[in-house]
């Protein structure tokens, strides 16, 4: 069974390796950051999510929106990747 799965997936794995080895590192950074920006734009199109609307909060209302925090995390990921690559 193991050999059958390996024989089926080997051509795809070889193709992925060739594709990954042909992309220069600078382009890989651009692709990674572009994917994170597309995800951030997609997050903006989602409906507003506010946790615990039955509780009293002391933070301003716009900080309750989970989309803000998701975008903040995506920005932090992009900055970390760019700085420490």
N, C-alpha and C positions, 0 to 999 in steps of 0.2 A: 504494500500500500504506500509506504514511504517513497519508494522509488518511482511509483506511478505519479505521485504528486510532484516530485522533483522534476520528472521529465516534462510534465505539463507546464510547470511554472518557470523552468530554466530559460526558455526563449524570452519571456517577458522580463525576467530579472536581467538578462544580458542587455536587452534594449534599454532598460532603466539605467543600467550602469553606463552604457555608452552615452546616453543623453546627459547624465549627470557629469560625466567626465569631459564633455565638450563645452559645457557652460563655464565661462571664466568666473572667478570669485567675485569680481566687481559687479557683474550682471546678476549673480545669485543674490547679492545684497539688495539690489534694486528690485528684483522679483519678490523677495521676502517682504520688503517694506511695502511694495505695491499691494501684495496680498493682504497685509495687515490693514492698509488704508481701505481696501474694498470691503473687508469685514467690518471696519468702523462705519463705513457708509451704510452697510446693510443693517447694522445695529441701530442707526438713526431712524431707519424706516419701520422699526418694530414699534408696537404700541407701548405706551408709557407703563412702566412697571414700578409700583410703589409698595414696598413691603409694609405690613402691619398698619394698614390705614385706620384701624380701630384704636391704635395707641396714640398718646400725645407725644409729639416730638418737639425738641427745642431748636433743631436745625431748620434753616430756610427750606421752603418746599421744593425748590429745584434740586437740592441735594438728596432728596428721597428717591429720585428717579434712578433706577438701576442701570439705565443706558449710559448715563454720565460716567459711572464707575467702570463699566465695561470698556468704554472708549479710553478712559484714563489708563486702564491696564494695557490696552493695545498700544498706546503711545509709549508707555514705559517699556514694553517688550521691544518695540522698534528702537528706542534709544539705547537700551542695553545691548542689542544685537549690533548696532552701528558702532558703539563705543568699544565693545570688547570682542570684535570679530577677529 
